[in-house]
Amino acid sequence: MTPGHFLPIAEKHGLMPAIDRWVIAKAIRTVAEREREGRKCTFFIKTTPHTMEDPP
């Protein structure tokens, strides 16, 4: 299933802030793990405007 299939449904049901927070947390864990291994890591996360307005 591609993001194009499930993201519109997640947005419709107000789930994007939770999904975005999960993605951000996973990215931070991955970067930390790679840095411990001595590997560089750069990442980009596209979030929804609702996430930026939603307090944790």
C-alpha positions as CSV (number, residue, x, y, z in Angstrom):
1,M,0.0,0.0,0.0
2,T,1.4,3.4,-1.0
3,P,1.2,6.6,1.1
4,G,-1.2,7.9,-1.6
5,H,-3.7,5.2,-0.6
6,F,-3.7,5.5,3.1
7,L,-2.7,9.1,3.9
8,P,-5.9,10.7,2.6
9,I,-7.9,8.3,4.8
10,A,-5.7,9.1,7.8
11,E,-6.2,12.8,7.2
12,K,-9.9,12.4,6.9
13,H,-10.0,10.7,10.3
14,G,-7.6,13.1,12.0
15,L,-4.8,10.6,12.4
16,M,-2.0,12.5,10.7
17,P,-0.6,14.2,13.8
18,A,-0.2,10.8,15.5
19,I,1.4,9.3,12.3
20,D,3.7,12.3,11.9
21,R,4.8,12.0,15.6
22,W,5.5,8.3,15.1
23,V,7.6,9.1,11.9
24,I,9.5,11.8,13.7
25,A,10.3,9.6,16.7
26,K,11.4,6.7,14.4
27,A,13.6,9.0,12.4
28,I,15.3,10.4,15.6
29,R,15.9,6.8,16.8
30,T,17.4,5.8,13.4
31,V,19.7,8.9,13.3
32,A,20.9,8.2,16.9
33,E,21.6,4.6,16.0
34,R,23.6,5.4,12.9
35,E,25.6,8.1,14.8
36,R,26.5,5.5,17.4
37,E,27.8,3.4,14.5
38,G,29.8,6.3,13.2
39,R,27.6,6.8,10.2
40,K,26.3,10.1,9.0
41,C,22.6,10.5,8.4
42,T,20.5,13.2,6.9
43,F,16.8,13.0,6.7
44,F,13.7,15.0,5.6
45,I,10.3,14.7,7.0
46,K,7.2,16.2,5.4
47,T,4.5,16.8,8.0
48,T,1.0,18.2,7.7
49,P,0.1,21.7,8.9
50,H,-2.2,20.1,11.5
51,T,0.8,18.4,13.1
52,M,2.6,21.7,13.5
53,E,-0.5,23.1,15.3
54,D,-1.1,20.0,17.4
55,P,0.5,20.0,20.9
56,P,2.1,16.7,21.9
